Amino acid sequence: MRESRDQFAALRRKIARIEGSPALAGPGSVPLGHADADAVLGGGLARGRLHELFALDAADASSGAGFAAMLALRMGGPVVWLRTQDAERLGGGLHAPGLGEIGIDPAALVLGVLPDAKAVLRAGLDVVRCAAVGVAVVELWRNPRELDLTATRRLAVAAESSGVTALLLRVEAVPMPSAAHTRWTVRAGPSAALEGNAPGHPAIDVELLRQRGRPAGTGWLLEWDRDRTIFREPGGQATISGAVVPLPAGGPAGAGIVPIRRAG
């Protein structure tokens, strides 16, 4: 119990520092850069809403984390990433060099590792209510009983009130009714090799399962352009592995990411 209180206190101190930052632009749609996806989304991904990202298989956890990181970069502003100790155990720590390859400065990411799903949801609600935060990533594995329709409604209402974009990253989980504005599945996709058969840009295979008030049921193979920080159609025909953000089991998160440390 003492450990949990200390972790919440540390997280609140980090959020307090973020609250001194200028407020972000108001709610709107942020184009992803991929013309077809943006057309289906009505111009882009809605800021200040709750979006669900599902990596249905644990093997796609890194792709799910990569998609969340790419979206966070597109949406802009300070990023707070919350996950459980089980996520660290099952998937490994977030990999700072991998985040850097996507274009995120690991030193600018606030990472909170909390004891369980209840603690993550509680902290997540506080973070989403902080209007100076750009994106809150709430990562949960499997289907914790604390994550129900009521919990997602609270996150959705908080996001709409504050303008913070909430990304609910679900790994090895079964989709269920929620208050999310959009729901996606994500898995690793083949990337097109560059000249000389050099490794290509990260690519992910996504499907839009649901979006409020608009059509869904469409999927795309998205390639990430780090230099322009946009998604685009993959280039070329040759393919190689498309893994995006390594999550090394038991590995360090990297010097640039400052986790809320746990005792023991």
VENQUI-V35439 format. One record per run of one state. SS is the DSSP state (helix for helix, strand for strand, loop for the rest). FROM is the first residue (numbers start at 1). LEN is the number of residues. If there is no record, write none. Layout:
ss->SS from->FROM len->LEN
ss->SS from->FROM len->LEN
This chain:
ss->loop from->1 len->1
ss->helix from->2 len->17
ss->loop from->19 len->10
ss->strand from->29 len->2
ss->loop from->31 len->4
ss->helix from->35 len->6
ss->loop from->41 len->4
ss->strand from->45 len->2
ss->loop from->47 len->3
ss->strand from->50 len->6
ss->loop from->56 len->2
ss->helix from->58 len->18
ss->loop from->76 len->2
ss->strand from->78 len->7
ss->helix from->85 len->7
ss->loop from->92 len->4
ss->helix from->96 len->7
ss->loop from->103 len->3
ss->helix from->106 len->3
ss->strand from->109 len->6
ss->loop from->115 len->2
ss->helix from->117 len->12
ss->loop from->129 len->4
ss->strand from->133 len->9
ss->loop from->142 len->7
ss->helix from->149 len->14
ss->loop from->163 len->2
ss->strand from->165 len->7
ss->loop from->172 len->10
ss->strand from->182 len->7
ss->loop from->189 len->2
ss->strand from->191 len->2
ss->loop from->193 len->2
ss->helix from->195 len->3
ss->loop from->198 len->5
ss->strand from->203 len->9
ss->loop from->212 len->6
ss->strand from->218 len->8
ss->loop from->226 len->4
ss->strand from->230 len->4
ss->loop from->234 len->5
ss->strand from->239 len->2
ss->loop from->241 len->17
ss->strand from->258 len->2
ss->loop from->260 len->5
